[in-house]
Structures are given as C-alpha cells and as structure tokens.
C-alpha cells in the first residue's frame, strides 16, 4: 500500500509525498537532517517522522518544542488513517492513500 500526504505550509504552498512500506520521512527545519525541510520558525530542527511499517502508517514526534498534533490532540506517537490531519507548527499534513495502477476513483466507477 502506498500512502499519500499533502503538506500545506504556513505560506500556503502545497507539497505532496508518497510513501510505501518501509519508507520514513523526517520533517523539520534542518535541511541536512530532514528528508522534508520546511522553513517554518515554529518547527524544530527535527520535528516529526512519518513511517509506513507493515501496512500501518505512523507519526512520531521527535521531542519537538511545539509538539505534533493529530486531529487536534497532542501526540508522541500515533497510528494514522486516511482523512487524518497532522499539525506541526503552522503546517498541516493531510493523510490519504495513493491510487495504484488498478484503482479507479469512485466518481468514475
């Protein structure tokens, strides 16, 4: 399964990330230590990690100063599901499932 994430930055820019089983993405302000560097002063240098492990998708706070929030609740580590929203600093990360080659959108089926 491939998970899709839509990241909206404080400046309104939207970035897309796709992750497959075994992938992880560290998000923060440090371009040398992070896979996704966001220039948001309310983020820590290494703020959080997104991981896909055994078909499950996780978010883990990396001891950030301002915290990681899942659907409005502060979390240290949490299981993610399609439709969830992760908030880090002024950025929002929407969780979805990427379409595979055989998938047909519901409105086209």
N, C-alpha and C positions, 0 to 999 in steps of 0.2 A: 504494500500500500504506500502511496506517495501522498504526503501531507503538503498542503499549500498554506502559506502565511502571507497576509497582506499587511505591510507595515506602513502606518501613516505617521510621518514625522511631525514635529511641532510646527514646521514651516509649511505643512500641507503636502509635501512630497509623498508619493505612494510607491513603495518598493515591494516586489514580490520575491518570495523564497519558496523553493520546493525542496523537500527533504524525504529521502527514502529510508528504509530500515537501516539502522547502524549509523545514520548521519547525526551530527550535532552541530549547532551553530551558537557561538558565544557572541553576545551583543553587548556593546558598551561604547565608551568614547575613545578607547586606545586602539589606534589603527594597527599597532604591532601585536597586540594580544587578542584582538577580536576578529571574528570572521565577518561581522557586520558592524562597521563603525558609524555611529550616529552622533552628529555634533550637537548634542543637547546637554547644556550645563547641569541639568538635574539628574543626568545619568552618572553612574560610577564608571570608572575606567573599564572594569569587567562587571557588568550589571547582572546579566542572567544568561542561562544556557537553555536552548531548546534541543530536545533529543527525541529520536524515534528508536525505541528499543522493543524488539519482539512484537511489533504491531501496535504498540502503545506510544503515545506522544506525551512528553513531559516538559514542564518548565521548572527550572531550579534557580532560585535567587542565589547570587554569588556574594553574599554578605554586602549587598549594596547599601548605601547610605539612606536612600529614599524608598527602598522596598520595591517589590514586584507584586502586582495585584492581578487576581484572576476574577473576572466578573465583579469587581468592586471589593473583594476580600483579599487582604494581605496574605501572601503565601511564602513559604520557604521552599517547598517542592509540591507540585500538584500535577495530576493527570489532566490532560487537555482533551477536549472533544470538539467536534465540528460545531461552529457557532459561538465558541468561547471567545472572550476578548481579554487579552493580557495588556495591562497598562504598566509602562515603565517610564518614569519621568513624565514628559509631555507627549510621549509616543504611545500609539495604540497598535496592537498586533491582533488581527482577526485570524482565527483558526478555521481552515477549511480542508477539504480533501481534493487533491488534484485529480483531474479526469484522466483516466487511462485510455489507451487506444480503442478499446471496445465500449467505452462508456458513451451514452447518448444523453444529452441534457433532457430533463423531464419535460420541458416545454416543446421538445422536438420529437419525443417518443410517441 
